[in-house]
Amino acid sequence: MIKSVLIVLKQLNFGGSERYAINLANALINNNISVILVAGQGPYASHISPKIKLFFAPISRSRQNKQIAEKIIFDIAKKYKPQLIHAQCRNSLLCCQLARRVFQIPVISHEHLAYKASEYAFVVNELNSNCDIVITIAPYLAKRLIRNGLKKTRVKIVLNGINLNNFTSITNEERIETRNSLNLTSYNRVILCLSRIVPGKGIEKLVDAFKIVCKRIPSARLIIAGDDEWGDTKAKIEEKIMKSNLSGKVLIYPAHFDIRKFHSAADVFCYPPINRGMAVMEAMASELPIVAKRSLTKPFVVEHNIHGLLLQTDKVGELADQLTILLRKKALARQMGRAARQRIKEKFNLDDVIRITLKIYQQAIKANESLHTEKPVCFSTVTRNYLLSTQET
């Protein structure tokens, strides 16, 4: 029986992997499992349930921060004795190794990203050396990791999941109130993009496409909500908006915990690079049709002409055309939005994700117990020195 889990997260920003980790933590709490969360600082911290034991640590690869984080995680593991550690990225994974070795706790690493071909050898080496099980969010990512040397028996595929209870139907009254708060009218046709404002997210391309859309539909508006974590992109986007005479038509907001207010105001959700990820799936749960790039890899979250319109190319003109279609054809957009929510309910429901994840936890704990009843603990020199230093203090 699973009683306690330690989750380690790099930061507490309003991003997709952070939302996934917090959704997981809340679901574990609801299953009567004690949850300890160790993470870097961030605005999400003030929204964490008091039922979760929250601790801060500088989760990082830098030597100094890593040592600090390792000690914090070690001390927490010593006090609370979690049965398992779930690291939400490889930086988190590296900071768990002292606790893993000393207390013989099984560690799961969560792979949310695809990598460049040249990076897989390094990634796989870290995973093989530092964790017991690797959870990936998609079959294609699992295949690439295995092809590059990750042990097949260690890989588990768990699709992302959405808690539909957090995305109930939006009423007309709520929609009107939200639009008023954002200085929008009932006549505006609104495109929404929730994304970090960093290179590679397609924000500049979306602004270029929106300029074309505005010529066709003058009442169109574009909402972009997200943070410029690297501090070098938002200013460029704002300059492009001004030069394109789109001031007042493109509204930029910081990332926010309450994404429902943005969903309530929108008619279409657009994330240009790809048709998957937490932001896309949450928009689908809110009955928004999606416009994004077609994917050649499973899982196919958005199906073309069913849950939205997918792009065949990276051309700005094609993006503008697909957005225009859904802004003009209100009945089609509503139909696709309803189908999108049904898709999440059937394929990407958080309840199913938790059920599968708990089975993986049980397997990891059971395998770890069998392993360590047969083999004695062997401390490395670094671990032994650390233990001696803590005893002295």
Secondary structure per residue as TSV (DSSP state, phi and psi in degrees):
chain	resnum	aa	ss	phi	psi
A	1	M	-	360.0	133.2
A	2	I	-	-84.7	125.7
A	3	K	-	-113.3	-33.6
A	4	S	E	-150.2	142.1
A	5	V	E	-135.4	137.0
A	6	L	E	-104.1	119.9
A	7	I	E	-104.4	131.7
A	8	V	E	-117.9	123.9
A	9	L	E	-128.2	138.8
A	10	K	S	-61.5	-44.0
A	11	Q	-	-152.7	172.0
A	12	L	-	-120.3	47.4
A	13	N	S	-83.8	172.0
A	14	F	S	-88.5	62.9
A	15	G	S	-112.1	173.9
A	16	G	H	-63.9	-46.9
A	17	S	H	-67.2	-31.9
A	18	E	H	-68.4	-42.7
A	19	R	H	-62.8	-40.0
A	20	Y	H	-59.4	-48.7
A	21	A	H	-62.8	-40.7
A	22	I	H	-71.0	-39.2
A	23	N	H	-59.8	-41.9
A	24	L	H	-62.3	-47.4
A	25	A	H	-59.8	-44.7
A	26	N	H	-64.5	-38.5
A	27	A	H	-67.0	-37.8
A	28	L	H	-64.2	-41.9
A	29	I	H	-57.9	-42.9
A	30	N	H	-66.9	-18.3
A	31	N	T	-96.4	19.1
A	32	N	T	62.2	33.7
A	33	I	-	-108.4	128.7
A	34	S	E	-70.3	133.8
A	35	V	E	-122.8	127.4
A	36	I	E	-110.2	130.3
A	37	L	E	-118.1	124.2
A	38	V	E	-114.3	127.8
A	39	A	E	-155.3	163.9
A	40	G	-	-74.0	167.2
A	41	Q	-	-67.0	163.3
A	42	G	-	166.9	164.6
A	43	P	G	-65.5	-19.8
A	44	Y	G	-66.8	-19.9
A	45	A	G	-55.5	-39.0
A	46	S	G	-72.8	-8.0
A	47	H	G	-107.4	5.4
A	48	I	S	-74.8	136.5
A	49	S	-	-59.8	138.8
A	50	P	T	-65.1	-13.8
A	51	K	T	-74.3	-16.1
A	52	I	S	-94.2	129.9
A	53	K	E	-79.9	109.1
A	54	L	E	-104.0	130.7
A	55	F	E	-132.5	148.1
A	56	F	E	-105.7	142.0
A	57	A	-	-153.3	146.9
A	58	P	-	-79.4	83.5
A	59	I	-	-69.9	109.5
A	60	S	-	-160.7	161.3
A	61	R	S	-86.6	-16.4
A	62	S	S	-60.9	141.2
A	63	R	H	-55.9	-47.4
A	64	Q	H	-65.8	-49.8
A	65	N	H	-64.6	-38.4
A	66	K	H	-62.2	-42.6
A	67	Q	H	-63.4	-40.4
A	68	I	H	-63.4	-47.4
A	69	A	H	-64.1	-41.5
A	70	E	H	-58.4	-42.6
A	71	K	H	-66.8	-41.8
A	72	I	H	-62.4	-46.8
A	73	I	H	-65.4	-39.0
A	74	F	H	-59.9	-48.3
A	75	D	H	-64.7	-38.3
A	76	I	H	-66.1	-43.8
A	77	A	H	-63.4	-37.3
A	78	K	H	-64.6	-39.2
A	79	K	H	-78.7	-45.8
A	80	Y	H	-98.6	-14.2
A	81	K	-	51.1	58.3
A	82	P	-	-66.1	149.7
A	83	Q	S	-79.4	-18.9
A	84	L	E	-157.1	148.0
A	85	I	E	-114.2	129.8
A	86	H	E	-114.1	103.1
A	87	A	E	-89.9	128.5
A	88	Q	S	-88.5	-0.6
A	89	C	S	-164.0	173.6
A	90	R	H	-72.2	-29.7
A	91	N	H	-61.5	-43.3
A	92	S	H	-62.5	-41.4
A	93	L	H	-58.6	-44.7
A	94	L	H	-65.0	-32.2
A	95	C	T	-77.6	-6.1
A	96	C	T	-97.2	-3.9
A	97	Q	H	-68.5	-35.0
A	98	L	H	-63.2	-47.5
A	99	A	H	-63.6	-38.0
A	100	R	H	-61.1	-47.0
A	101	R	H	-71.1	-44.6
A	102	V	H	-72.2	-45.7
A	103	F	H	-98.7	1.7
A	104	Q	T	54.5	47.7
A	105	I	-	-94.8	130.5
A	106	P	-	-66.7	142.1
A	107	V	E	-122.5	131.7
A	108	I	E	-108.6	134.5
A	109	S	E	-108.2	141.6
A	110	H	E	-112.7	120.0
A	111	E	E	-102.6	108.6
A	112	H	-	-97.7	-13.2
A	113	L	-	-117.1	154.6
A	114	A	-	-95.2	155.1
A	115	Y	-	-121.3	166.3
A	116	K	-	-68.3	151.3
A	117	A	G	-54.8	-37.5
A	118	S	G	-72.0	-12.8
A	119	E	G	-93.3	-16.4
A	120	Y	H	-63.9	-37.7
A	121	A	H	-59.8	-44.8
A	122	F	H	-64.8	-45.7
A	123	V	H	-60.5	-48.1
A	124	V	H	-63.2	-38.3
A	125	N	H	-61.4	-43.7
A	126	E	H	-64.0	-41.7
A	127	L	H	-68.0	-44.2
A	128	N	H	-61.2	-34.3
A	129	S	H	-84.9	-25.1
A	130	N	H	-121.6	0.2
A	131	C	-	-144.1	164.6
A	132	D	S	-95.6	-36.3
A	133	I	E	-138.9	142.7
A	134	V	E	-114.1	121.1
A	135	I	E	-95.7	127.5
A	136	T	E	-114.8	154.9
A	137	I	S	-92.0	-0.3
A	138	A	S	-157.5	148.2
A	139	P	H	-59.8	-38.8
A	140	Y	H	-63.9	-35.0
A	141	L	H	-70.6	-40.0
A	142	A	H	-61.3	-43.4
A	143	K	H	-62.7	-41.0
A	144	R	H	-68.3	-37.8
A	145	L	H	-66.1	-43.4
A	146	I	H	-65.8	-42.1
A	147	R	H	-60.2	-28.4
A	148	N	T	-98.3	12.8
A	149	G	T	114.3	-3.5
A	150	L	-	-70.3	134.7
A	151	K	-	-62.7	125.2
A	152	K	G	-58.4	-36.1
A	153	T	G	-66.9	-16.4
A	154	R	G	-89.7	-13.0
A	155	V	E	-94.7	130.2
A	156	K	E	-127.8	135.6
A	157	I	E	-100.7	121.1
A	158	V	-	-132.4	112.9
A	159	L	-	-67.2	154.5
A	160	N	-	-62.4	152.2
A	161	G	-	-133.9	150.3
A	162	I	B	-118.2	136.0
A	163	N	-	-83.6	103.0
A	164	L	G	-65.8	-19.1
A	165	N	G	-64.8	-21.9
A	166	N	G	-87.4	-3.1
A	167	F	S	-134.3	62.6
A	168	T	-	-74.2	165.5
A	169	S	-	-58.6	141.1
A	170	I	-	-89.4	125.0
A	171	T	-	-82.4	161.2
A	172	N	H	-62.9	-38.4
A	173	E	H	-62.4	-42.3
A	174	E	H	-65.1	-41.0
A	175	R	H	-62.0	-45.0
A	176	I	H	-63.9	-45.3
A	177	E	H	-62.6	-42.9
A	178	T	H	-65.8	-43.3
A	179	R	H	-63.2	-39.3
A	180	N	H	-61.0	-40.4
A	181	S	H	-67.4	-23.4
A	182	L	T	-102.3	11.9
A	183	N	T	59.9	40.1
A	184	L	-	-114.0	153.0
A	185	T	-	-109.2	172.7
A	186	S	T	-68.5	-17.0
A	187	Y	T	-85.0	-18.1
A	188	N	-	-69.6	139.7
A	189	R	E	-105.4	119.0
A	190	V	E	-114.1	128.3
A	191	I	E	-101.5	136.6
A	192	L	E	-120.6	136.9
A	193	C	E	-133.4	115.8
A	194	L	E	-104.2	113.3
A	195	S	-	-165.4	150.2
A	196	R	-	-61.1	137.9
A	197	I	-	-90.7	79.7
A	198	V	S	-138.0	162.2
A	199	P	T	-56.5	143.9
A	200	G	T	95.0	-8.5
A	201	K	S	-92.5	-3.9
A	202	G	-	77.2	17.8
A	203	I	H	-67.2	-42.6
A	204	E	H	-62.4	-41.1
A	205	K	H	-62.4	-41.0
A	206	L	H	-63.4	-41.5
A	207	V	H	-63.3	-41.9
A	208	D	H	-61.7	-42.0
A	209	A	H	-67.4	-38.1
A	210	F	H	-65.2	-31.8
A	211	K	H	-59.7	-40.0
A	212	I	H	-68.3	-42.7
A	213	V	H	-58.8	-41.4
A	214	C	H	-63.1	-32.0
A	215	K	H	-68.3	-29.3
A	216	R	H	-88.3	-36.9
A	217	I	-	-130.8	89.0
A	218	P	T	-58.9	-24.4
A	219	S	T	-83.5	0.6
A	220	A	E	-68.4	146.9
A	221	R	E	-136.2	152.2
A	222	L	E	-124.2	124.1
A	223	I	E	-106.8	126.3
A	224	I	E	-118.8	120.8
A	225	A	E	-124.3	119.0
A	226	G	-	172.2	167.2
A	227	D	-	-106.3	147.2
A	228	D	-	-91.2	85.6
A	229	E	T	-66.5	-27.8
A	230	W	T	-97.6	-8.2
A	231	G	S	72.7	20.1
A	232	D	S	-132.4	12.2
A	233	T	S	-120.8	-39.4
A	234	K	H	-59.5	-41.3
A	235	A	H	-61.6	-38.2
A	236	K	H	-66.2	-39.8
A	237	I	H	-64.7	-44.1
A	238	E	H	-64.1	-37.3
A	239	E	H	-65.2	-40.5
A	240	K	H	-63.8	-40.3
A	241	I	H	-61.6	-44.5
A	242	M	H	-65.2	-46.0
A	243	K	H	-66.7	-25.3
A	244	S	T	-89.8	5.8
A	245	N	T	58.4	39.5
A	246	L	-	-108.6	7.7
A	247	S	B	-58.7	131.3
A	248	G	T	90.6	-16.9
A	249	K	T	-104.9	-24.3
A	250	V	E	-109.1	119.0
A	251	L	E	-109.3	120.5
A	252	I	E	-109.1	127.5
A	253	Y	E	-125.0	153.2
A	254	P	-	-68.5	161.5
A	255	A	-	-58.5	147.3
A	256	H	-	-142.4	147.6
A	257	F	S	-66.3	-41.7
A	258	D	-	-86.6	83.8
A	259	I	T	-78.1	-13.5
A	260	R	H	-60.0	-34.7
A	261	K	H	-64.7	-31.5
A	262	F	H	-75.7	-41.8
A	263	H	H	-59.0	-39.1
A	264	S	H	-63.6	-30.2
A	265	A	H	-87.6	-14.5
A	266	A	-	-93.6	156.5
A	267	D	S	-109.0	-30.7
A	268	V	E	-141.9	142.6
A	269	F	E	-108.2	133.3
A	270	C	E	-131.2	121.5
A	271	Y	E	-127.3	94.4
A	272	P	T	-54.7	-39.6
A	273	P	T	-67.2	-37.6
A	274	I	-	-160.9	156.4
A	275	N	S	-101.7	40.9
A	276	R	-	-146.8	178.9
A	277	G	S	109.9	161.8
A	278	M	H	-61.0	-41.1
A	279	A	H	-63.3	-41.6
A	280	V	H	-65.3	-45.5
A	281	M	H	-67.6	-36.6
A	282	E	H	-67.4	-37.2
A	283	A	H	-64.4	-40.2
A	284	M	H	-62.5	-40.1
A	285	A	H	-62.7	-26.7
A	286	S	T	-90.6	15.0
A	287	E	T	65.7	37.1
A	288	L	-	-102.5	132.8
A	289	P	-	-71.6	152.6
A	290	I	E	-112.3	140.0
A	291	V	E	-120.8	123.3
A	292	A	E	-164.3	177.4
A	293	K	E	-76.5	138.5
A	294	R	-	-65.6	140.8
A	295	S	-	-107.0	145.8
A	296	L	S	-101.5	0.6
A	297	T	S	-118.6	143.1
A	298	K	S	-79.4	156.0
A	299	P	-	-79.8	145.1
A	300	F	-	-83.6	101.9
A	301	V	-	-75.6	-52.1
A	302	V	S	-101.8	128.4
A	303	E	-	-103.1	131.8
A	304	H	B	-60.3	134.8
A	305	N	T	70.1	4.7
A	306	I	T	-116.4	-53.4
A	307	H	T	-108.2	-1.0
A	308	G	E	164.9	-165.4
A	309	L	E	-121.4	126.5
A	310	L	E	-107.8	144.9
A	311	L	E	-88.3	138.2
A	312	Q	S	-84.4	-26.4
A	313	T	S	-129.6	-179.6
A	314	D	-	-98.5	13.1
A	315	K	-	-73.1	135.4
A	316	V	H	-61.2	-37.6
A	317	G	H	-61.8	-40.0
A	318	E	H	-66.4	-40.1
A	319	L	H	-61.7	-44.5
A	320	A	H	-62.4	-39.6
A	321	D	H	-63.3	-44.4
A	322	Q	H	-68.5	-39.3
A	323	L	H	-63.8	-41.6
A	324	T	H	-60.7	-43.3
A	325	I	H	-57.4	-49.3
A	326	L	H	-73.9	-28.1
A	327	L	H	-72.6	-33.6
A	328	R	H	-81.2	-39.0
A	329	K	-	-96.5	84.6
A	330	K	H	-63.2	-41.7
A	331	A	H	-64.3	-40.5
A	332	L	H	-64.5	-42.1
A	333	A	H	-62.9	-41.9
A	334	R	H	-66.1	-40.3
A	335	Q	H	-61.5	-45.9
A	336	M	H	-66.1	-36.0
A	337	G	H	-63.7	-43.1
A	338	R	H	-64.1	-40.8
A	339	A	H	-65.4	-33.9
A	340	A	H	-64.0	-44.8
A	341	R	H	-63.2	-40.3
A	342	Q	H	-63.6	-36.2
A	343	R	H	-61.0	-44.8
A	344	I	H	-63.8	-42.9
A	345	K	H	-60.2	-41.3
A	346	E	H	-83.9	-35.0
A	347	K	H	-112.7	-29.0
A	348	F	S	-131.1	45.8
A	349	N	B	-85.3	133.4
A	350	L	H	-60.3	-32.5
A	351	D	H	-58.6	-41.4
A	352	D	H	-67.5	-39.9
A	353	V	H	-60.9	-45.0
A	354	I	H	-64.8	-42.3
A	355	R	H	-59.0	-43.8
A	356	I	H	-68.9	-42.0
A	357	T	H	-63.1	-40.5
A	358	L	H	-63.7	-36.2
A	359	K	H	-64.3	-39.9
A	360	I	H	-65.5	-42.1
A	361	Y	H	-57.6	-46.5
A	362	Q	H	-62.4	-40.6
A	363	Q	H	-62.9	-43.4
A	364	A	H	-65.0	-43.7
A	365	I	H	-65.0	-44.4
A	366	K	H	-64.0	-44.5
A	367	A	H	-63.8	-38.8
A	368	N	H	-66.3	-40.3
A	369	E	H	-63.3	-41.7
A	370	S	H	-64.9	-40.7
A	371	L	H	-64.5	-45.1
A	372	H	H	-88.6	-4.3
A	373	T	H	-82.0	-14.3
A	374	E	H	-102.5	-26.6
A	375	K	S	-118.4	133.9
A	376	P	-	-73.9	158.5
A	377	V	-	-69.7	135.9
A	378	C	-	-125.6	106.8
A	379	F	-	-83.8	139.6
A	380	S	-	-76.0	167.5
A	381	T	H	-59.9	-40.5
A	382	V	H	-62.4	-44.3
A	383	T	H	-65.0	-43.6
A	384	R	H	-62.4	-43.0
A	385	N	H	-63.9	-39.5
A	386	Y	H	-64.2	-44.4
A	387	L	H	-62.4	-39.7
A	388	L	H	-63.9	-41.8
A	389	S	H	-65.1	-37.5
A	390	T	H	-70.9	-32.2
A	391	Q	H	-68.2	-35.6
A	392	E	H	-68.0	-33.8
A	393	T	-	-85.9	360.0
